Amino acid sequence: MATIYLQESFPDPGTVRIQVEGVLDTEALQVLEEVCGRHLGHRRIRLEMGGVTHLSREARQFLKRILPQVQDISLSSHHRL
C-alpha cells in the first residue's frame, strides 16, 4: 500500500490550498476525490502536487476532469496531464 499525504490550508475564506505528496494511485485517488469534492463549487482550489512521485492513469483522468473547476494545479516537471 502506497502512502499519500494531503494537507489543506485556507489562504483566504474563498480559497483552499491542497498540498499532495507521495504516490497518487487508485486507492489514494479516492481520498483526493473526497477532499476536492468538499470544496468544488464552494471555494477556489489550488492543488500543489510537486511532491507527487507517481500519478496513476485514473488520477490523470480525474485531474483533467476537474481542471476547469480548479484555479491552479502545480505538478513536478516529470509529470504531465
Secondary structure, DSSP 8 states (H G I E B T S, - for coil): ---EEEEEEEEETTEEEEEEEEEE-HHHHHHHHHHHHHHTTTSEEEEEEEEEEEE-HHHHHHHHHHGGG-SEEEE-TT---
